[in-house]
Amino acid sequence: MTDVDVVVVGAGFAGLRALHTLRERGHSVAVLEAGDGIGGVWHWNRYPGARCDVRSHDYSYGFDPDLEQEWRWTERYATQPEILRYVDHVVERFDLARDVHLHTRVTRMVFGDGGWDVETTAGAWRARFVVMATGQLSVPKDPELPGQDDFTGTVLHTARWPKEGVDLSGKRVGVIGTGSSGTQLIPVVAEQAAHLTVFQRTPNFSIPATNAPVDDAEDAAVKAVYRERREAARTSPTGLSFPVSRESALEVDPEERRRHYEEQWPTTGFGFLLAYRDLMLDEAANATVADFVRAKITEKVTKPELLPHLLPEGYPFGAKRPPVDSGYFETFNRDDVDLVDVRDTPVTGFTPRGLQTTEREVELDVVVFATGFDAMTGALLKPEIVGRDGLTLREAWSGGPRTYLGVQVAGFPNLFVIAGPGSPSLLSNVLLSIEQHVDWVADLLEAAGERGADVIEADAAAQDRWVDHVNERAEATLYPQARSYYMGDDVPGKPRVFTPYVGGVRGYTRVLDKVVADGYDGFHLTAAAR
C-alpha cells in the first residue's frame, strides 16, 4: 500500500490542476487514471470533428500568466488534437507526469481512521484526502440493441474512438445520436463516407460556431487584456468573458430584438443563451429566441420534407445544452445523407447487414453511437465509495445527487468533488469552475491544517439547505421542461433531479466567499481520533 496526502482520481483538466495546486501547497499527491493517457475527456473523444464549444482562449487554465502568454491557439474553437497538445504542454511545463499513474482504475474506496483506503486495478493506496476529478462527461452511455453480435460491420462510440483513427471512405455509415458529439461528427463523416444515415430521436437547437483561424492580431488583442478577460469571466453568470444583456427579451421592440439576435448569432456561440437576461426564465421570452433559431434552421435546409424532422419543438431553447456546430444542418442537403426519425420509425436492433427499424432495414458498414454520457454522476458512482457507517455513495444518492456546494457529501469526510452536482459545472465554462473548486478546496485544506484539523466533513443540515436552494433555483427556470443530462432523465432508471446550480458563476462565488467569511460555515473541521 502506498501512502500519500491526497489521491486525485482522474487525469483530465481537473485532475492535473488539482495535482499542480496541491503539490505547490506542500502535499504529496498521486493522480490515479484508468486510461492509457492523460487528458480526460479529450483523451477519449477523438472522433472526427471533436472540438470545444467555448472559445479557445477561455477554455484554458488561468492560474499562470506566463502560460497564457506563451501558448498560441490556432482556432477560435480548438479541435481535440490541439486541446490535447495544450494538455501535453502543461504536463511537461509543470512536470506533472511523474505523479500520474496510468492504467490505474479506482474500484473501491473506504473511509476509516481519518482517511481513505483506495483500491485500484494496479494496487492499493492510503490517503488522508481524496479529490474526485472524474469529470462530468466521462462515462459513455452504451445503448443495448438486440443483435449487435450478429452485425458483420464495425461498431464505434464517439467517446472511445480508436487512436489510430478510422478510414470511412467508401463506407456506408450510420450515426445514432444528434447531441453535441453527433452534431460535430456528422458533417465530417458526410465528407468522408460513401453514404451517411443519421438516426435522430430529438431535433436539436444549435448555434453556429463561426469557427476561424486565430490570426496574430486577434491573439495579441486577447493576450493584452488576458487578466481583465479572466476577471470578467469570473464575475459573469456563465464564466464566459463577454458582456451579458440586462434587458428582457419582452421589453424591447420586436425589430430591435431581431437585430440584436442577428448580431449575437454569428459571434457568441454558447453565449447566445445570454442574448437577453430572461431567455431561460420566461416562456414568452424563450419563444422569441426559439422562433429565431428555427427560422435560421429553415434557411439552411433546402429539402422542405426534412424540416418537420429537423425543427426542434416541444421544449425551450437552451433547456438542453445547445451544440455549437459547423455546417450541421447544411449536411442534410446532400444527396448522400439520409435522416431516419426514430420517433416515427424506431430502431429495433441490428441485423447482420445493418440496422433494422420498424419500417425497413438500413444496410451499413459502420455504426457509430454518438449517444453521449451518464453525465454528472456516472463517474462518481462507478467505483464503490464507502463513507461513514458503511454507507455507500450510491445508497446516499439513491434519490439523486446531494452535495454541499457541489464540493462534498455529508457522511463522506475528506472526499471532495471538483465541479460536481450542485455547482455551476456544465452550466458554466467548466474550466473556470474547475479552477475555482481546486483553489477553494486547497484553501480549505490549508485552513483545516492551521486549526489542527485533519478531518473535514459537510454538515447534513447545511447540505439539505443547499440542495433545497439548488432545487428552488432550478424550478424557477425553464430547464426542467426538457429531458436532458441536466435532469438525468436521459439515462434509464436514473432519478430525475436537476444536477447543476443555475445561480451562475458570479452568484455561486458570492456563496463560497460567504462560507469562508463565516469560518467555513457548514463544514465540521476536527482532529482524527488517534
Salt bridges, closest charged atoms under 4 A:
ASP36 OD1 - HIS43 NE2 2.66
ASP36 OD2 - LYS163 NZ 3.42
ASP53 OD2 - ARG321 NE 3.08
ASP58 OD1 - ARG229 NE 2.80
ASP64 OD2 - ARG93 NH1 3.99
GLU68 OE2 - ARG227 NH2 2.44
GLU68 OE2 - ARG230 NE 2.64
GLU70 OE2 - HIS89 NE2 2.83
GLU70 OE2 - ARG93 NE 2.41
GLU75 OE1 - ARG51 NH1 2.99
ASP95 OD2 - ARG98 NE 2.60
ASP99 OD2 - ARG23 NH1 2.60
ASP99 OD2 - ARG98 NH1 3.64
ASP117 OD1 - ARG126 NH1 3.21
GLU119 OE2 - ARG108 NH1 3.83
ASP142 OD2 - ARG160 NH2 2.85
GLU191 OE2 - ARG334 NH1 3.17
ASP216 OD1 - ARG72 NH2 2.75
GLU218 OE1 - ARG76 NE 3.56
ASP219 OD1 - HIS57 NE2 2.98
ASP219 OD2 - ARG72 NE 3.61
ASP219 OD2 - LYS223 NZ 3.04
GLU231 OE1 - ARG234 NH2 3.14
GLU251 OE2 - ARG277 NH2 3.47
GLU255 OE2 - ARG258 NH2 2.56
GLU262 OE2 - ARG258 NH1 3.78
GLU262 OE1 - LYS296 NZ 2.95
ASP291 OD1 - ARG294 NH2 2.88
GLU299 OE1 - LYS296 NZ 3.92
GLU313 OE1 - ARG294 NH1 3.65
ASP336 OD1 - ARG334 NE 2.91
ASP338 OD2 - HIS195 NE2 3.22
ASP341 OD2 - HIS309 ND1 2.85
ASP341 OD2 - ARG343 NH2 2.86
ASP344 OD2 - HIS309 ND1 3.67
GLU361 OE1 - ARG353 NH2 2.75
GLU363 OE1 - ARG172 NH1 3.15
GLU363 OE2 - ARG353 NH1 3.43
ASP365 OD1 - ARG172 NH2 3.01
ASP374 OD1 - LYS494 NZ 2.59
GLU384 OE1 - ARG108 NE 2.57
GLU435 OE2 - ARG17 NE 2.68
ASP439 OD1 - ARG17 NH1 2.86
ASP443 OD1 - ARG25 NH2 2.84
GLU446 OE1 - ARG25 NH1 3.20
ASP454 OD2 - ARG530 NH2 2.42
GLU457 OE1 - ARG388 NE 2.84
ASP459 OD1 - HIS524 NE2 2.87
ASP464 OD1 - ARG402 NH2 2.79
ASP489 OD2 - ARG496 NE 2.49
ASP490 OD2 - LYS141 NZ 3.13
ASP518 OD2 - LYS514 NZ 2.68
